[in-house]
Amino acid sequence: MSEGPKPQFKRVLLKLSGESLMGDDAFGINKETLSQIVADIREVIDLGVEMGIVVGGGNIFRGVALGSTGMDRATGDYMGMLATMMNAMALQDAFRNTGVDARVQSAIKMDQVAEPYIRGKALSHLNKGRVVIFGAGTGNPFFTTDTTAALRAAEIGAEIVLKATNVDGIYTDDPKKNPNATLYKEISFDEAMVKHLKVMDSTAFALCRDQGMPLKVFSIKKRGALKRVILGQDEGTLVHV
């Protein structure tokens, strides 16, 4: 374990959006962006932190958007789950290329490419220092990967959900539209809900609140931000009960 500051958390759940893997591309997975994200996560793993990851699929497929084309919502959601598996497999491969042992667990059975999601097996991997990447959402339509993150975090006994976004925290307003928007250092779940701040979908948010699971929102684009969050330094926005 590295010398210096000690991590504030032993086990965490990192939520990555599919869009975070695109970099500046219009869609898909940007190789340099993927490598940088994995390098940032590797810094945290080297501190002895146990990590589960939930990844979205919006860089490949967005099921919700297909509602306007007449496609059945459930069908679109299942297709989106398959997109998350593509991202999960890409992450696993990138981890292995850097010497990190990672396992993909799928909520939809696909034995040739991934283990099925089994809570006990996931806990065993985490105890052995392996990164566990949870793909295919919850395995059910109508539930987002944000909800998956909150659910898996509770199941594996994570101490916090880390939501990696393209902005460096939660603001009073959209900082891209309002230059006077200010960053919250911390905020309660109830206050965020009353103010209709778009942090996670309401199901995920309520699950985190009810489980007393703190949530940290930070920018995955800032190099080293994840490590600063893990070390308890001034980074992002903390949402708590």
C-alpha positions, 0 to 999 in steps of 0.5 A: 500500500502506498505511503502518504494519505490514507483512503477514507473508504474501504469499499466503494461503488463507482457509477460511470456513464456510457458517455464518459467513455466517449471523450470528444467523440460523438459515440462509442469508446475513445481509447485515450479516454478509456485509458485515462479513466482506468489509470485514475481507478488504478491509483485508487486500487493501489491504495487498497480500496475495493471497487465495484463499478456500474457502467451505463450504455448511452455512448452506444445505445439509448433505449429511452430515446427510441420511445419517440420512434415507436419502439417498445420501451422494454425492448429499447431498455433490453437493448440498452442493457446489452450496450452496457455489457459492451462497455463493461467488457471494454473496461475489463480488458483495459484493466487487465492490460494494466495488470488489474484483475477485473471481473464482469458480472451480468444481470442477464445470463450470457455465460460465454462472455461474463459471469452471472450476477451472484452477490456472494461471488461478487463479495468474494472477488472484492475481498480478493482485491478484484474490481467487479464490473456490474453490467446489464443494469438490474436485468429489468426494463424501466430501471436506470443504471443509476438505480443499478448503482444504488442497488449494487452499492447496498448489496456489496456493502459499499460505504459510498456511491461515487457518481462520475459525471462531466461536471465537477459537482452539483450546482445551483443551476446549469453552469453551462447556461448560467455563469452565476451558478454556484457549486454545492460542497454538500447538500442533503438528499431532502434538500436536493429533492425539494430543489429538483436538482438533477443528480440521479433519477428519483428511484436511485436517489430515494434508494440511496437516501433510505439506505443512508448511503452517501453520494459523491458527485465529481468530474471524471474528466479532471485527472486525479479527481477520483483519488482526491475523493477517496482521500477525503480531499476537497472535490465534488459535492457530497449528498448525505442524509 
